[in-house]
Amino acid sequence: MIEIRNDGSGYDWQGLEDTLKGFKEMPAFADRQDIEIAAEDNVAYQTVISAMDTAIAASFKDIGFVDPQSLSVKFKE
């Protein structure tokens, strides 16, 4: 799971896009078009849409929205 935090001045959308593009360079993701996005209850709808737009910019075209507990894959940093 990659967590994009709001530091008070906004979310790091470029950082998210760069991370997702890095995934697309990995053999496991190179041919994948799908991705799941999850958000906690207090996240604004527009923020979810921005996350989806960022995923599309990183070449993920099939976007699923799930609750955080239902994510298929969780990365820990």
C-alpha positions, 0 to 999 in steps of 0.5 A, a space after each residue: 500500500 502506498 499512502 499519499 499524505 496531505 502535508 497541509 499544502 496538498 498531496 504529492 500527485 507528481 510523486 504518486 505518478 512517478 511511483 506508479 510509472 516505476 511500477 509499470 517498469 517492473 516485469 510484474 506490472 509492465 502489461 497490466 492496466 488494472 490498479 486498485 485505489 482505496 481511501 479512508 472515510 475522511 478523504 474528499 471525493 475530489 481527492 479520490 478522483 485526482 488519484 484516479 486521474 494520476 493513475 491514468 496518467 501513469 498508464 493504468 486504465 482499469 481503475 477499481 475503487 475499494 475500501 482499504 481492507 479489501 486491497 488485493 496487494 499491500 506494499 509496506 514501506 
